[in-house]
């Protein structure tokens, strides 16, 4: 690590990523630029667990630490404890990354195909916003569009379904209509070729490098 270096910050195990800058390297702490979203500083409370990743010599390194101080002002800063252990992030690891990619989910019984947007991706699975009803344990076939030229497919299983509350609106008769919002559905890959998994991992590492080189310190990307 060095001062002035860009790094990726994940706050509290969430899916949203931020590019921050290492402002100061101390013996017992690191001072980072505070994350920014849509032009506004994201306050990070002391005690919050964070993950930091950075590239050096074409290798990705990462560590987990805890926020010790948040200092707003003209140059908002956060101070984190200096890590006791820094690990090399291996390509084979299932690193999660926020995305916005077209995905088509075919239910295993072949009765329907549902199109949606993948919002979170790793070599081990993905999360997507999808219409319709979904149940944990449901077997599916995933078709994911990494680019116009590269589509990967895999067998999968629903592991989690989270549906936001439906909004209600009054009608002229006093009844309330509700609109069913898309569900956030998480899938694990249960049958995927090594080539397909490698394509996903290659895509994620490519996005990480582009994110760090973007030059927009504090800008978040693609969480959906």
N, C-alpha and C positions, 0 to 999 in steps of 0.2 A: 504493500500500500504506500501511496505517496500523496502529499498535499496537492490539490488541484485535480486529482484523478476523479473521473466520474464513476459512480457505482449505482447499482440497482437496489432499491429499498422496498421490502415487502413488510407491511405493518400488521402485526397481530395474526399472522397466518392467513390473511385474506388473499384474494386473487388479484387485487389491483396492485400494479407496480408503479414506482416513481423513479425517475432519474434524479439523483442528488450528487453533490460534489463533496469530496473529502476536503474540508477547509483547514483542519489542523490535526496533526498526529501527536498525541501526548504519550507519556510513558504509561499512563493508566486509563486513558480515554481517547475517543475519537470525536471530533467536532464535525458535523455534517450540515450542509444546507438543508433547511426544512423542506419537506415535500410540498408541492404546489399542485392544485387541481383546478383547472379552468380559471387560472389567474388568481386563485385564492389559496392562502397558506392553509395546509392541513395541520391542525394542532395535534401533536402527539404527546400524550400525558406521560410524565415520569412513571416508570414501572412497566410501561408497555413493552412486550416482547417484539423484537423486529429481526428480520433476516437481511443481511447485506451480501451482495454478490458483486464481483468485479473481475474484469479481464486483465491479464498480464501475460505478455509473451504468448498470445494465442491460447491461453489456458484460463478457464473460469474457476475462480475461488469463491468460497462462501463461508459465512459463519452466522451463528445466532447470538444475539446479545440483548441487552435491556437498556431502555432510555433512562438516562439519569437526570436530564434537564431539558426543558424546552424554553427557548428565549425568543420571544417575538421582537419585532422592531424593524428597522430599515432593511436589515439583512437577517431574516429569521434563521435561527440555528437550533439544532438539537445536539445534545451530547450523549454519547452512548459509551458503555463500559468497553474497554479494549478487550477483545476476545482472548481467551486462553488457548483456543484451538481453532485453526483455520484449515478447512478441508478443500481438497480439489474436487470440483463438481465433475463427475465422470459422465460421459455421453450416455452411458447405459442407464444412468439414474433416471427415474421418472419425474423429471422436473416439471412442475406445473407452470403454465404461462397463459396470461389472458389473451384471447383471440377474438376475432369476429369473422367466422368462416361459415360458408354455406354447408349444411349437413342434411342428409336425408336418412331417416330411420325407417327401416322396413321391419314390421312386426314379424316374428318368426313364423307365424301361421300363414303368412303371405296375403292376408286379407287387406292390408293397407300399407301405404307409405306416407310418412309425414315429413315435411320439409321445415327446417328451422335454422337457427343460428347457433353454432358452437361458440361458447363464451369463455371456455377454460379447457386447456388441452395438455396432456402429458403422454408419454409413451405407454402408460397403463390405462388410459381412459380419457373421457371428456365429460364436460357438462354443457347442456344446450337448453335454450329456451324453445319450448315446443307446445303447440296446441294439443288439445285432446286429453284423454285420461290415460294415466300410466300407473303401473303397480310395481313395487319392489319385487325383484326376482324375475321380471318379464324378460324373455329372451328376444334379442333383436339382431338385425344386421345393419351395420353403420357404413354409410358412404360419405366420406369427408373430402371436400374440395380444398386442397392446400393451395392450388393455383389453377389457372385455366388449363394448364398442361398436366397437372398432377392430381390425380384422385386416388385415394386409398380406401380400402374396404376392410372390415373386420367384423367378426362376431362379437356380440356384447351382451351385457345383462344390466338391467336397471338396479342401481344400488341405493338411490335416494331420490325422492320427489318432494319438491318444495313449491307450493303454489301461493302467490301473494293473495291477500284478501280481495275479493271482487268488490268494485265500487258500486254503490247503490244510488239511485236517482228517483225522485218522486215522479209519479205520472198524474195525469189529470183526474184519475179515479182514486188517487191516494195509494196505489200500489207502488212497489219499488221494483224496478228492473235491475238485474245484475248482469254484468258482462264477464264472461269467463276469461280470465287472463291466461297467457301462456304459463306453463309450469317450468321451473328450473329443474331439469332432469339430469342426474349424474349416471353415467354408464362406466362400467369397467370392461376392458377388452378381455374376452374369454378365448378368442381364436383369432390370432393375427399372425401374419407371416413375418419373418425377420426383416424382409425388405420393406414392408409397410411400416413396421415400428421404427426402423432406421430412418425412413422418410419423414416421419413425424418428429423424431428427435432432431434430425438435421434442420427441419423447418424451425423448431423452437430455438435452437442455438443460433440460427441465422437471424431470427427476430431479436434475440438478446443483443447480438453484436450491432445490429442496426439501431436498436433502441439507445445503446450507449453512445453510438457515434452521431446520434441525431443533433447533438449540440443544444437541445432544449432542456436545460437543467430544470428539474422539477416538473416536467411535462409527463403526464401519465398516458398510457397507450392501450387501447383495445379491450378494456375489460368488459364492455358491453353492459 
